[in-house]
Amino acid sequence: MTYEIREMRVSDAKSIIEHKQIVTDENPDTLATAIENRPITISEEEETIKSLDENDFGIVALDGDRVIGMLNMRQDKRKKMEHIAQFGISLQKDFTGAGTGTKMIEAALDFAKKNDIIEKVILTVFSNNPAAIKLYKKLGFVEEGTLKNQVKLKEGYTDLVYMSNFLEK
C-alpha cells in the first residue's frame, strides 16, 4: 500500500503530536524523542513547523488525514557547518514495509542534492536498530563513528551510531 507523502503544514500539528506519541510508545528502545521529556503543545508544534526555512525540509506520510510518518531535516546554521543537514525519521510500525520510509529519505536526499548549500546529510541511529542501519546503508549512508553506551535504556545501554551521506551533485 502507498501513502501520501507531502510537505508538513501547520495544520498537521495535532496529528504530528499524536504520531510522535505513538512511535515513542512503539519504540522505547530505538527512538529518542522530546515528547518523552514532557508533553508538546499544539502551538509549540506549529512553531516548530513554521521554523523550517528554505534550507530545511519537513515532510509527513499520511494515511487519509492521519500522520503515520514524518521526516524533519535541518541545515546546520553555523557558518563552518552550514554544508551539513541532519535528519530524523519515524514511521508507525503498522505502516512499515511498504517503502514509505525509503521514499521519505529519498525525498530528503533529493532536496539536499538540489540545495546549493547542503553537501552532506547526517543522522544518528541506535545500534540496536539493525533494520534502520541496513536501510540507511542501502541509501548511500556510511558509518562515521560510534559512541559507546551513549543511550541509556530502561535496562542497559546501547551505542549511538553516526552515519553520513556526502552527496554527489
Secondary structure as UniProt FT lines:
FT   STRAND          4..7
FT   HELIX           10..12
FT   HELIX           13..26
FT   TURN            28..30
FT   HELIX           34..36
FT   HELIX           42..50
FT   TURN            54..55
FT   STRAND          57..63
FT   TURN            64..65
FT   STRAND          66..75
FT   HELIX           79..81
FT   TURN            82..83
FT   STRAND          84..91
FT   HELIX           93..95
FT   TURN            96..97
FT   HELIX           100..114
FT   STRAND          120..126
FT   TURN            127..128
FT   HELIX           130..138
FT   TURN            139..140
FT   STRAND          142..152
FT   STRAND          157..166
//
